[in-house]
Amino acid sequence: MRYPTNDLENFWLPFTANKEFKRDPRLVVEGKGLYYTSHEGHEIIDAVSGLFCSPAGQSRTEIADAVHEQMLELSYIPSFQHGHPAAFELARQVSRLTPGTLDYVFFANSGSEAVETALKIALLYHRARGEGQRMRLVGRERGYHGVNFAGFSVGGMVRNREMYGLGVPGVVHLRHTWLEENRFSRGQPENGAELANDLQRFCDLHGGETIAACIVEPVAGSIGCYVPPKGYLERLREICDEHGILLIFDEVITGFGRMGTAFAGQRFGVEPDIMTMAKALTNGAIPMGAVAASDKVYKAITEASPEKGIEFYHGYTYTAHPAACAAGIAAISLYERENLFDRAAEMEAFFLDQVFALQDISVVTDIRGIGMLAAVDMAAQDGTPGLRGTQAVKDLYAAGVFTKVTGDSILIAPPFVSERKDIERMIGTIRDVISKY
């Protein structure tokens, strides 16, 4: 342990029961490949890619070396009125992977910041085109778009919203896509495409000409892998096109191979106007987020401004930080050199076979999965949502599996470098733990 400590008091942990954690901490002191090591010395296999961040595994030397070299050469320069070569190279590398005309990349420092940036871009796009009345935003129930004010406003996770007032005004929400008849659907559910017509209802009620953008996760990740019904994303695209609304895909979780393609939009054959990304952009090594905007969006904004005028009054102190850019370039190179997106596609069937085999456990009420992402729902304990899930986090950690639990849903998203035996170990341990509930 490089930084030994006998005092846990001062760090305020996010999304954590702080008082309880500090009585019984779960500290990780090392991460190599697929495995973490706890402060007590026991091995924990990573079944959620560090929080969907590290598909190439932990502590890759290729990324560490690139960051080290960059830090010795140039550790910081602001992106306001200046630049550095790595920023332009990473933008080029990202644009090679994005679908269609999503070729213009704006860097942020997290998924939350990427969402805020994307929504600002959407509002500015319409203003630049003389349609400044388009100020409404459409999100979705049970969606997650980060924790900043615009992000939680368009998001639809109740606990993330209820403590912080009204949020951004003018936001309406599509219904979520979970349906009773779709329980235990593998891949895209058959039912629910008509739920996309909620967007048409909003156009009818508020006027399509007042709506700036509709933002959805292609696969809702944080809430528990809600896969879009067949035809659902296509219908959203159709309505957006009809009414001049920008379609934003939040690919913070699904980007960089999680669906077996570079981005989920390519898996589903639907191209958004704006797309957010983060997490696996640097394999989780350095915080970074990004927004990819289409040629249409970028040029509408830049060409509406004076020749020497600033087009977008927005940015961050650490936008395109040199170390983060070096990590991103190295990560993309690593993904391509090891064919990790193809590897994810090839592993999908085996992974989902293993996950869906858990449906014989009495406490399991639903399983959903696509690509290298799945969720296992458990029945609430004593009628209290989240109680069983909270216990599962501790029990799984003690049993040697690191994963994410939202409410009573266990999320599983293995690194793409996993072998079949690793998947079997992850799922087998999850079976052992939840079979006792």
C-alpha positions as CSV (number, residue, x, y, z in Angstrom):
1,M,0.0,0.0,0.0
2,R,1.8,3.1,-1.2
3,Y,-0.3,5.5,0.9
4,P,-0.9,3.9,4.3
5,T,-3.6,5.5,6.3
6,N,-5.2,5.0,9.7
7,D,-7.8,7.7,9.2
8,L,-10.7,7.4,6.8
9,E,-12.6,10.4,8.1
10,N,-11.8,13.2,5.6
11,F,-12.7,11.6,2.2
12,W,-16.4,12.1,1.4
13,L,-17.2,9.2,-0.9
14,P,-19.7,9.6,-3.7
15,F,-22.9,7.4,-4.0
16,T,-21.8,5.6,-0.8
17,A,-23.2,5.2,2.7
18,N,-20.2,7.0,4.3
19,K,-20.8,6.2,7.9
20,E,-21.3,2.5,7.2
21,F,-18.3,2.3,4.8
22,K,-15.9,3.9,7.3
23,R,-16.9,1.3,9.9
24,D,-16.2,-1.6,7.5
25,P,-14.2,-0.3,4.5
26,R,-13.6,-2.0,1.2
27,L,-10.2,-0.6,0.1
28,V,-8.5,-1.7,-3.1
29,V,-4.7,-1.2,-3.2
30,E,-3.8,-2.7,-6.6
31,G,-5.3,-3.5,-9.9
32,K,-3.6,-5.6,-12.6
33,G,-5.4,-7.0,-15.6
34,L,-8.7,-8.6,-14.5
35,Y,-7.9,-8.5,-10.8
36,Y,-7.9,-6.1,-7.9
37,T,-6.2,-6.7,-4.5
38,S,-7.9,-5.5,-1.3
39,H,-6.1,-3.9,1.6
40,E,-6.6,-7.2,3.4
41,G,-4.7,-9.0,0.6
42,H,-7.6,-10.9,-1.1
43,E,-8.1,-11.1,-4.8
44,I,-11.2,-9.7,-6.5
45,I,-12.0,-10.3,-10.1
46,D,-13.4,-7.3,-12.0
47,A,-16.8,-8.2,-13.4
48,V,-17.7,-4.6,-14.4
49,S,-14.6,-3.2,-16.1
50,G,-13.9,-0.9,-13.2
51,L,-17.4,0.9,-13.8
52,F,-17.5,0.2,-17.5
53,C,-14.2,2.1,-17.9
54,S,-11.4,-0.5,-18.5
55,P,-12.3,-3.0,-21.2
56,A,-8.5,-3.6,-21.7
57,G,-8.0,-4.4,-18.1
58,Q,-6.3,-2.5,-15.3
59,S,-3.0,-0.8,-15.2
60,R,-1.9,-1.3,-18.8
61,T,1.7,-0.3,-19.2
62,E,1.2,1.0,-22.7
63,I,-1.1,3.7,-21.4
64,A,1.0,4.4,-18.3
65,D,4.1,4.8,-20.5
66,A,2.3,7.2,-22.9
67,V,1.1,9.3,-20.0
68,H,4.5,9.4,-18.3
69,E,6.2,10.5,-21.5
70,Q,3.6,13.2,-22.1
71,M,3.9,14.5,-18.5
72,L,7.6,14.9,-18.9
73,E,7.2,16.7,-22.2
74,L,4.2,18.9,-21.6
75,S,2.1,18.5,-18.4
76,Y,-0.4,21.3,-19.0
77,I,-1.5,24.0,-21.4
78,P,-5.1,25.4,-21.5
79,S,-7.2,24.8,-24.6
80,F,-8.5,28.4,-24.5
81,Q,-7.0,30.1,-27.5
82,H,-4.2,27.5,-27.5
83,G,-3.7,23.9,-28.4
84,H,-1.2,21.0,-28.4
85,P,-0.7,18.2,-30.9
86,A,-2.1,15.3,-28.8
87,A,-5.5,17.0,-28.6
88,F,-5.8,17.2,-32.4
89,E,-4.5,13.6,-32.8
90,L,-7.0,12.2,-30.3
91,A,-9.8,14.0,-31.9
92,R,-8.8,12.5,-35.3
93,Q,-8.5,9.0,-33.8
94,V,-12.0,9.3,-32.2
95,S,-13.5,10.6,-35.4
96,R,-12.2,7.5,-37.2
97,L,-14.4,5.4,-34.9
98,T,-17.6,7.5,-34.8
99,P,-20.4,6.7,-37.1
100,G,-21.4,8.7,-40.2
101,T,-20.6,12.4,-40.0
102,L,-19.9,12.7,-36.3
103,D,-16.5,14.1,-37.0
104,Y,-16.1,17.0,-34.7
105,V,-14.9,16.3,-31.1
106,F,-15.1,18.5,-28.0
107,F,-13.3,17.2,-24.9
108,A,-14.5,17.4,-21.4
109,N,-13.4,15.6,-18.2
110,S,-16.2,13.2,-17.4
111,G,-19.5,11.8,-18.8
112,S,-21.4,14.4,-16.7
113,E,-19.5,17.2,-18.4
114,A,-19.9,15.6,-21.8
115,V,-23.7,15.6,-21.3
116,E,-23.8,19.3,-20.2
117,T,-21.7,20.1,-23.3
118,A,-23.9,18.2,-25.6
119,L,-27.0,19.9,-24.4
120,K,-25.4,23.3,-24.7
121,I,-24.4,22.5,-28.3
122,A,-27.9,21.5,-29.1
123,L,-29.4,24.8,-27.8
124,L,-26.7,26.8,-29.6
125,Y,-27.2,24.9,-32.9
126,H,-30.9,26.0,-33.0
127,R,-30.0,29.6,-32.0
128,A,-27.4,29.8,-34.7
129,R,-30.0,28.7,-37.2
130,G,-32.5,31.4,-36.0
131,E,-34.7,29.0,-34.0
132,G,-33.8,30.2,-30.5
133,Q,-37.4,29.3,-29.4
134,R,-36.3,25.6,-29.3
135,M,-35.5,25.4,-25.6
136,R,-37.3,22.2,-24.5
137,L,-35.2,19.1,-23.8
138,V,-36.5,15.5,-23.8
139,G,-35.0,12.8,-21.5
140,R,-36.3,9.5,-20.4
141,E,-37.5,7.9,-17.2
142,R,-34.8,5.7,-15.6
143,G,-32.2,7.3,-17.8
144,Y,-28.8,8.4,-16.4
145,H,-26.9,11.3,-17.8
146,G,-24.6,12.2,-15.0
147,V,-25.0,14.4,-12.0
148,N,-24.7,18.0,-13.1
149,F,-27.8,20.1,-13.2
150,A,-28.8,19.6,-16.9
151,G,-27.7,16.0,-16.7
152,F,-29.9,15.0,-13.8
153,S,-32.7,17.1,-15.2
154,V,-32.9,15.1,-18.4
155,G,-32.1,11.9,-16.4
156,G,-34.8,9.9,-14.9
157,M,-33.3,8.2,-11.8
158,V,-35.4,9.4,-8.9
159,R,-32.8,9.4,-6.1
160,N,-30.5,11.5,-8.3
161,R,-33.2,14.2,-8.7
162,E,-35.4,14.4,-5.7
163,M,-33.0,16.2,-3.3
164,Y,-32.0,19.1,-5.6
165,G,-35.1,21.1,-6.5
166,L,-36.6,21.5,-9.9
167,G,-33.5,21.3,-12.0
168,V,-33.4,22.8,-15.5
169,P,-36.9,24.0,-16.6
170,G,-38.6,22.9,-19.8
171,V,-37.6,19.2,-19.6
172,V,-40.1,16.3,-20.3
173,H,-39.5,12.6,-20.1
174,L,-40.3,9.7,-22.3
175,R,-41.5,6.6,-20.5
176,H,-38.8,4.0,-19.8
177,T,-38.8,0.9,-22.0
178,W,-39.1,-1.9,-19.4
179,L,-42.2,-3.9,-19.9
180,E,-43.5,-6.9,-18.0
181,E,-43.9,-9.0,-21.1
182,N,-40.2,-8.5,-21.9
183,R,-38.9,-10.3,-18.8
184,F,-35.8,-12.4,-19.6
185,S,-35.3,-10.9,-23.0
186,R,-31.9,-11.7,-24.5
187,G,-30.9,-8.9,-26.9
188,Q,-33.5,-6.5,-28.1
189,P,-37.0,-7.1,-26.8
190,E,-39.9,-7.7,-29.2
191,N,-42.3,-5.3,-27.5
192,G,-42.2,-1.6,-26.9
193,A,-41.2,0.2,-30.1
194,E,-44.4,2.2,-29.7
195,L,-43.0,3.8,-26.5
196,A,-40.9,6.1,-28.8
197,N,-44.2,7.7,-29.9
198,D,-44.1,9.6,-26.6
199,L,-41.8,12.0,-28.4
200,Q,-44.5,12.6,-31.0
201,R,-47.0,13.3,-28.2
202,F,-44.7,15.9,-26.8
203,C,-44.5,17.5,-30.3
204,D,-48.3,17.5,-30.5
205,L,-48.6,19.0,-27.0
206,H,-45.8,21.5,-26.9
207,G,-45.1,22.0,-30.6
208,G,-42.2,20.2,-32.2
209,E,-40.7,23.6,-33.1
210,T,-40.1,24.3,-29.3
211,I,-38.0,21.1,-28.7
212,A,-34.2,21.3,-29.1
213,A,-33.1,17.8,-28.5
214,C,-34.0,14.3,-27.3
215,I,-31.3,12.5,-25.3
216,V,-31.3,8.8,-24.6
217,E,-28.8,6.1,-23.8
218,P,-29.0,3.5,-26.7
219,V,-28.8,0.9,-23.9
220,A,-29.7,2.4,-20.5
221,G,-26.7,1.2,-18.4
222,S,-26.6,2.6,-14.9
223,I,-30.2,1.6,-14.1
224,G,-29.6,-2.0,-15.2
225,C,-29.1,-2.6,-18.9
226,Y,-32.4,-1.6,-20.5
227,V,-32.0,-2.7,-24.1
228,P,-34.1,-0.8,-26.7
229,P,-37.0,-2.7,-28.1
230,K,-36.8,-3.5,-31.8
231,G,-37.7,-0.5,-33.9
232,Y,-37.6,1.9,-30.9
233,L,-34.4,3.9,-31.7
234,E,-35.4,4.0,-35.4
235,R,-38.7,5.5,-34.5
236,L,-37.0,8.2,-32.3
237,R,-34.8,9.0,-35.3
238,E,-37.8,9.3,-37.6
239,I,-39.7,11.7,-35.2
240,C,-36.6,13.8,-34.7
241,D,-36.0,14.2,-38.4
242,E,-39.7,15.1,-39.0
243,H,-39.6,17.9,-36.4
244,G,-36.0,19.2,-36.7
245,I,-35.1,17.9,-33.3
246,L,-31.5,16.8,-32.6
247,L,-31.1,13.2,-31.4
248,I,-28.4,12.8,-28.8
249,F,-27.0,9.4,-27.8
250,D,-25.3,9.1,-24.4
251,E,-22.7,6.5,-25.1
252,V,-20.6,7.0,-21.9
253,I,-21.2,3.3,-21.0
254,T,-21.8,1.7,-24.5
255,G,-19.0,3.5,-26.3
256,F,-15.7,1.8,-27.3
257,G,-16.8,-1.7,-27.9
258,R,-19.3,-2.6,-25.2
259,M,-21.8,-3.6,-27.9
260,G,-19.3,-5.4,-30.1
261,T,-19.0,-2.3,-32.3
262,A,-17.2,0.9,-31.7
263,F,-20.4,2.6,-30.6
264,A,-23.9,1.3,-29.9
265,G,-25.4,3.5,-32.7
266,Q,-23.5,1.3,-35.2
267,R,-24.8,-1.9,-33.6
268,F,-28.4,-0.6,-33.9
269,G,-28.0,1.1,-37.3
270,V,-29.2,4.5,-36.0
271,E,-27.0,7.6,-36.2
272,P,-27.5,10.4,-33.8
273,D,-26.7,14.1,-34.4
274,I,-24.6,14.4,-31.2
275,M,-23.0,11.7,-29.1
276,T,-21.3,11.7,-25.7
277,M,-18.6,9.4,-24.5
278,A,-16.2,9.0,-21.5
279,K,-15.1,6.0,-19.3
280,A,-13.4,3.7,-21.9
281,L,-12.1,6.7,-23.9
282,T,-8.9,6.4,-21.8
283,N,-9.5,2.8,-20.5
284,G,-10.3,4.6,-17.2
285,A,-6.7,5.6,-16.7
286,I,-7.2,9.4,-16.7
287,P,-10.6,11.2,-16.3
288,M,-11.9,12.3,-19.7
289,G,-15.1,12.8,-21.6
290,A,-16.0,13.9,-25.1
291,V,-18.8,15.0,-27.4
292,A,-18.9,14.1,-31.1
293,A,-21.0,16.4,-33.2
294,S,-22.1,15.9,-36.7
295,D,-20.8,18.0,-39.6
296,K,-24.3,19.6,-39.8
297,V,-24.2,20.7,-36.2
298,Y,-20.6,21.9,-36.1
299,K,-20.8,23.9,-39.3
300,A,-24.1,25.5,-38.4
301,I,-22.6,26.9,-35.2
302,T,-19.1,27.9,-36.5
303,E,-20.4,29.4,-39.8
304,A,-22.9,31.6,-38.0
305,S,-20.2,33.4,-36.0
306,P,-18.0,36.3,-37.2
307,E,-14.8,35.2,-38.9
308,K,-12.7,36.0,-35.8
309,G,-15.4,35.5,-33.2
310,I,-15.6,32.8,-30.5
311,E,-18.4,30.4,-31.6
312,F,-18.9,28.5,-28.4
313,Y,-18.6,30.2,-25.0
314,H,-18.0,27.0,-23.1
315,G,-15.1,24.9,-22.0
316,Y,-13.1,23.6,-19.0
317,T,-9.7,24.3,-17.5
318,Y,-8.8,20.7,-18.2
319,T,-10.4,20.4,-21.6
320,A,-8.0,18.2,-23.7
321,H,-5.5,17.8,-20.9
322,P,-2.3,16.6,-22.4
323,A,-2.0,13.5,-20.1
324,A,-5.6,12.5,-20.8
325,C,-5.1,12.9,-24.5
326,A,-2.0,10.7,-24.3
327,A,-4.0,8.1,-22.4
328,G,-6.8,8.2,-25.0
329,I,-4.5,7.8,-28.0
330,A,-2.7,4.9,-26.3
331,A,-6.1,3.3,-25.3
332,I,-7.5,3.4,-28.9
333,S,-4.2,2.0,-30.2
334,L,-4.5,-0.8,-27.7
335,Y,-8.1,-1.6,-28.6
336,E,-7.2,-1.8,-32.2
337,R,-4.0,-3.7,-31.9
338,E,-5.6,-6.4,-29.7
339,N,-8.9,-6.3,-31.8
340,L,-10.8,-5.9,-28.6
341,F,-14.1,-4.7,-30.2
342,D,-14.2,-7.9,-32.3
343,R,-13.2,-9.9,-29.3
344,A,-16.2,-8.4,-27.4
345,A,-18.5,-9.4,-30.3
346,E,-17.1,-12.9,-30.3
347,M,-17.5,-13.3,-26.6
348,E,-21.1,-12.0,-26.4
349,A,-22.9,-15.3,-27.0
350,F,-20.9,-17.2,-24.3
351,F,-21.2,-14.3,-21.9
352,L,-25.0,-14.1,-22.3
353,D,-25.3,-17.9,-22.0
354,Q,-23.6,-17.8,-18.7
355,V,-25.7,-14.8,-17.4
356,F,-29.1,-16.1,-18.5
357,A,-28.4,-19.5,-16.9
358,L,-28.9,-17.6,-13.6
359,Q,-32.6,-17.4,-14.1
360,D,-33.2,-20.7,-12.3
361,I,-32.3,-18.9,-9.0
362,S,-35.4,-18.2,-7.0
363,V,-34.5,-14.6,-6.0
364,V,-33.9,-13.6,-9.7
365,T,-36.8,-11.8,-11.2
366,D,-35.4,-10.7,-14.5
367,I,-32.3,-10.7,-16.7
368,R,-31.5,-8.4,-19.6
369,G,-28.4,-8.4,-21.7
370,I,-26.8,-7.4,-25.0
371,G,-23.1,-7.2,-26.1
372,M,-20.9,-7.4,-23.1
373,L,-23.4,-5.8,-20.7
374,A,-26.1,-7.5,-18.6
375,A,-28.2,-7.0,-15.5
376,V,-29.7,-9.5,-13.1
377,D,-32.7,-8.2,-11.1
378,M,-33.3,-9.6,-7.6
379,A,-36.5,-9.5,-5.6
380,A,-36.6,-6.8,-3.0
381,Q,-35.9,-7.9,0.5
382,D,-38.8,-7.4,3.0
383,G,-40.5,-5.2,0.4
384,T,-37.7,-2.6,0.7
385,P,-36.1,-1.8,-2.7
386,G,-32.3,-1.6,-2.6
387,L,-31.8,-3.5,0.7
388,R,-30.8,-6.7,-0.9
389,G,-28.7,-5.0,-3.5
390,T,-26.7,-3.1,-0.8
391,Q,-26.0,-6.4,0.9
392,A,-25.0,-8.0,-2.4
393,V,-22.3,-5.4,-2.9
394,K,-20.7,-6.5,0.3
395,D,-21.2,-10.2,-0.2
396,L,-19.9,-10.2,-3.7
397,Y,-16.8,-8.2,-2.6
398,A,-16.2,-10.7,0.2
399,A,-16.6,-13.6,-2.2
400,G,-14.0,-12.1,-4.6
401,V,-16.1,-10.4,-7.3
402,F,-16.2,-6.6,-8.0
403,T,-19.4,-5.4,-9.8
404,K,-21.9,-2.6,-9.7
405,V,-25.3,-2.8,-8.1
406,T,-28.1,-0.3,-8.7
407,G,-31.1,-0.8,-6.4
408,D,-31.5,-4.6,-6.5
409,S,-30.0,-5.1,-10.0
410,I,-26.5,-6.5,-10.4
411,L,-24.7,-5.1,-13.4
412,I,-22.1,-7.3,-15.2
413,A,-19.8,-5.8,-17.8
414,P,-16.5,-7.8,-18.1
415,P,-13.3,-6.5,-19.6
416,F,-12.9,-7.6,-23.2
417,V,-9.6,-9.3,-22.4
418,S,-11.6,-11.8,-20.3
419,E,-11.3,-15.5,-21.2
420,R,-14.1,-18.0,-20.9
421,K,-12.8,-19.3,-17.6
422,D,-12.8,-15.7,-16.3
423,I,-16.5,-15.3,-17.3
424,E,-17.3,-18.6,-15.7
425,R,-15.6,-17.5,-12.5
426,M,-17.5,-14.2,-12.3
427,I,-20.9,-15.7,-13.0
428,G,-20.2,-18.8,-10.9
429,T,-19.4,-16.6,-7.9
430,I,-22.4,-14.4,-8.4
431,R,-24.5,-17.6,-8.5
432,D,-23.0,-18.9,-5.2
433,V,-23.7,-15.6,-3.5
434,I,-27.3,-14.8,-4.6
435,S,-28.4,-18.4,-4.4
436,K,-28.2,-18.0,-0.6
437,Y,-30.7,-15.1,-0.6
